[in-house]
Amino acid sequence: MTDIFIEGGHALLGGEIRETSLAIAGGEISAVDPDHSRASIGLDARGLKVLPGIVDLHGDAFERQMMPRPGVDFPIDVALVDSDRQATSNGITTVYHATTWSWEPGLRSGDNAGQLLEAIETLRPQLAADTRFHLRQETYNLDAEPAIAQWLSDGRIDLFAFNDHMESIVASAARPRKRAQMVERCGISNEEFDSLVQRVVSRADEVPASIARLAEAARNTNVRMLSHDDNSPAMREAFRAMGVNIAEFPINEETARAAAAAGDAIVFGAPNVVRGGSHTGWTKAADMIEKGLCSILASDYYYPAPLLAAFRLDVDGVLPLAQAWDLISAAPARAAGLADRGILAKGFRADIVLVDDEVPLRPRIVAVIAAGRLVHLSDASRLTHRSPGARRLQPREAALF
């Protein structure tokens, strides 16, 4: 790994932003405020913010690379590599690909989930971001239970979420456009879709026991769990009793308050903050943050959103940048059990983002370091030196200069 020296930036340290320099060696931050600049690569960070890399617990924008148009598929390895570039160029250095395994055929089928998992495992050493597998189990997907339990036992799942979109799917009959999108995604006819939904709904009484068994399997393997779209304090309490301690996108303030009172991590979507509200018309994330009812922001369906959201929260006076950045770095790292990242401190993983925030609400990523490697550089004038004895750059790194 290349030694890197970051000179003179305004770094987020101990809850405050102050001018300092950082030294990186062996993939870790080796010194804060070092008194020398001997390194293979030097970066001039003067006038820039130096921030911990973004930890994204829930991102499914990769689906657009897999299927950019309904019925138009691209190879999963191609989609993953493209998604990796998008994530890292937006400051995301730890990415959990939120993969839905539904009872549906098509994009969210078991075949696709399995192929994506295998591709992540195969490509992981080549990807710039620390790439992990977040499995989102549709709770009516009962036939998948044995395979998911095996994946959990084998340590192949990094985060595990319970989803239940059945009510909205049934209700989509009254929303022709939404229903058409679902049918298109599945790649089947309207009649086949209706028949499939009827068969799945007929097994509703089996769902609670399946959830309980899978939650036990996840607890036994120490996999952190999330529940998606909790709609009441009672629902949140029921999941918490099974060890599901992350509330993902609670749909009303009452449920978010119950989660916060119990000490649960609460995730909302960063696009919600950037756009000024939810695209579904549900809870406004900035309001929840202001009330202390959101502890984590995720990219959801748009990789640029976490960066933009943190700076918007600061500009809008909701949270100062140091606290806003915690929502996309240190807090998600804690929730996922990643004790080696999320802050800038000696001995921590060197996941670092250099940001030019001169233009309000339009922060620009200048450089990204992931596990001690320079993986993105948009301004080569910031590169101050490379020592003659430094190792040969890898193709991905050489392309930056």
FISE-28778 format. One line per 8 residues: number of its first residue (from 1); for each residue x, y, z of C-alpha. Coordinates in steps of 0.2 Angstrom, whole numbers. Layout:
BEGIN
NUM> X/Y/Z  ...
//
This chain:
BEGIN
1> 0/0/0  6/18/-4  10/30/10  0/46/8  2/63/16  -13/75/17  -8/92/20  -17/107/28
9> -35/102/26  -49/106/38  -52/89/45  -66/82/56  -58/77/72  -66/73/89  -83/81/84  -75/97/77
17> -67/103/61  -50/110/62  -35/113/51  -22/98/52  -13/86/42  -14/67/41  -2/53/37  -8/36/30
25> 2/20/30  -3/2/28  -21/6/25  -23/15/41  -21/33/48  -4/32/55  -3/50/62  -14/65/65
33> -4/82/65  12/73/59  28/84/58  34/78/42  28/75/24  38/60/19  26/49/8  24/41/-9
41> 9/52/-13  6/70/-6  -11/79/-7  -13/97/-5  -29/99/5  -28/117/9  -46/125/8  -54/108/8
49> -64/98/20  -56/82/25  -69/70/31  -71/51/35  -77/40/21  -96/38/19  -103/21/26  -119/18/16
57> -130/4/24  -143/4/11  -140/8/-8  -150/0/-22  -145/12/-36  -135/-3/-43  -151/-10/-49  -151/3/-63
65> -135/-3/-69  -142/-21/-69  -158/-16/-78  -157/2/-85  -174/0/-93  -188/-13/-89  -183/-29/-98  -165/-23/-103
73> -152/-33/-93  -134/-30/-92  -121/-43/-84  -120/-41/-66  -101/-40/-65  -102/-25/-77  -116/-17/-66  -105/-19/-50
81> -90/-12/-57  -99/3/-64  -109/5/-47  -92/4/-38  -85/19/-48  -101/29/-45  -101/25/-26  -83/30/-23
89> -83/46/-34  -97/51/-22  -87/48/-7  -94/31/-2  -80/20/4  -91/6/12  -106/1/2  -119/-11/7
97> -128/-17/-9  -146/-18/-3  -152/-33/-13  -171/-38/-13  -175/-56/-14  -194/-57/-17  -206/-69/-22  -207/-60/-39
105> -197/-66/-54  -186/-54/-64  -175/-41/-56  -179/-45/-38  -179/-64/-40  -169/-77/-30  -159/-81/-46  -153/-62/-47
113> -150/-61/-28  -139/-77/-29  -129/-71/-44  -126/-54/-36  -120/-62/-20  -108/-73/-30  -102/-58/-41  -99/-47/-25
121> -89/-61/-17  -79/-64/-33  -76/-45/-37  -74/-39/-19  -54/-38/-20  -55/-28/-36  -68/-15/-30  -62/1/-23
129> -76/2/-10  -77/-11/4  -92/-19/-4  -104/-29/7  -121/-39/4  -137/-32/12  -151/-45/9  -168/-38/10
137> -180/-52/12  -198/-50/7  -207/-58/21  -220/-67/10  -205/-75/1  -208/-91/11  -200/-103/-1  -183/-94/1
145> -182/-97/20  -170/-112/19  -158/-105/7  -157/-88/17  -154/-98/33  -140/-107/25  -132/-90/18  -133/-83/36
153> -125/-99/43  -111/-98/30  -108/-80/34  -112/-73/17  -124/-60/23  -118/-44/30  -134/-35/34  -152/-43/34
161> -168/-34/32  -186/-39/33  -197/-30/20  -216/-32/18  -222/-23/2  -237/-35/0  -250/-22/5  -244/-9/-7
169> -243/-22/-21  -261/-27/-18  -266/-9/-17  -257/-6/-34  -272/-13/-43  -280/4/-40  -264/13/-47  -262/7/-65
177> -245/16/-68  -237/8/-52  -244/-9/-56  -238/-8/-74  -220/-5/-67  -221/-20/-56  -227/-31/-69  -214/-25/-81
185> -200/-28/-68  -206/-46/-66  -206/-49/-85  -223/-58/-84  -241/-55/-91  -254/-46/-81  -264/-62/-78  -248/-71/-72
193> -244/-57/-60  -262/-57/-53  -262/-76/-51  -245/-75/-43  -250/-62/-30  -265/-72/-25  -255/-88/-22  -242/-78/-11
201> -256/-69/-1  -265/-86/2  -250/-90/13  -250/-75/24  -253/-85/40  -236/-93/38  -226/-77/37  -224/-73/56
209> -216/-89/60  -204/-88/45  -199/-70/51  -196/-77/69  -185/-92/62  -175/-81/51  -172/-68/65  -166/-82/76
217> -154/-88/62  -147/-70/60  -145/-68/79  -135/-85/80  -123/-78/67  -122/-61/74  -129/-52/58  -136/-35/62
225> -155/-34/56  -166/-20/50  -185/-19/48  -191/-9/34  -206/3/34  -211/0/51  -229/8/53  -232/8/71
233> -224/7/88  -231/-10/91  -223/-16/74  -206/-9/80  -207/-17/97  -211/-34/89  -196/-33/78  -185/-26/92
241> -190/-41/103  -182/-52/89  -166/-43/90  -170/-31/75  -162/-15/82  -162/-5/66  -178/4/60  -176/8/42
249> -188/21/35  -202/21/49  -216/29/40  -223/41/54  -216/51/68  -225/40/81  -215/25/76  -199/35/75
257> -201/41/92  -204/24/99  -188/18/90  -178/33/97  -184/30/115  -179/12/114  -161/17/108  -164/9/90
265> -154/16/76  -166/25/64  -162/26/45  -170/38/33  -165/41/15  -153/55/10  -162/59/-6  -177/64/5
273> -166/77/13  -159/83/-4  -176/84/-12  -184/92/4  -196/77/7  -200/59/3  -205/54/-15  -219/43/-7
281> -226/58/3  -221/50/19  -210/57/33  -199/72/30  -181/66/35  -175/84/39  -189/86/51  -185/69/59
289> -167/74/60  -171/91/68  -182/82/81  -168/69/85  -178/55/77  -165/50/63  -148/43/67  -142/37/50
297> -144/43/32  -142/31/17  -140/33/-2  -156/23/-5  -158/25/-24  -145/39/-27  -127/38/-23  -123/57/-23
305> -137/60/-10  -127/57/7  -114/70/2  -127/82/-3  -138/79/11  -125/82/25  -120/99/17  -138/104/15
313> -142/100/33  -128/112/38  -133/126/26  -151/125/31  -146/126/50  -153/109/54  -136/102/60  -118/109/59
321> -108/99/47  -98/89/60  -115/82/67  -123/80/49  -108/70/43  -110/58/58  -126/53/50  -117/46/35
329> -101/40/42  -98/36/61  -117/32/65  -119/19/51  -102/11/55  -108/9/73  -125/2/68  -116/-11/57
337> -104/-16/70  -89/-9/60  -77/-2/74  -63/2/62  -70/16/52  -81/31/52  -69/43/61  -52/51/58
345> -41/45/71  -24/36/72  -26/17/69  -42/18/60  -45/13/43  -40/26/30  -56/30/22  -55/48/18
353> -64/61/7  -58/78/2  -72/90/-2  -72/107/-10  -87/116/-2  -84/133/-9  -101/133/-18  -115/131/-6
361> -126/116/-8  -114/109/-21  -100/101/-13  -87/94/-25  -77/78/-22  -59/81/-25  -51/65/-19  -56/49/-11
369> -45/37/-1  -52/20/3  -42/8/14  -26/18/11  -28/18/-8  -31/34/-18  -46/28/-28  -53/45/-35
377> -44/61/-39  -54/75/-49  -41/88/-47  -23/83/-52  -16/99/-47  -19/94/-29  -6/80/-31  10/87/-24
385> 23/73/-26  26/55/-29  43/48/-22  54/40/-36  55/24/-26  36/22/-24  29/6/-31  21/5/-48
393> 3/12/-48  -10/-1/-51  -21/3/-67  -35/9/-57  -24/22/-48  -13/26/-64  -29/32/-73  -32/45/-60
401> -16/55/-65
//
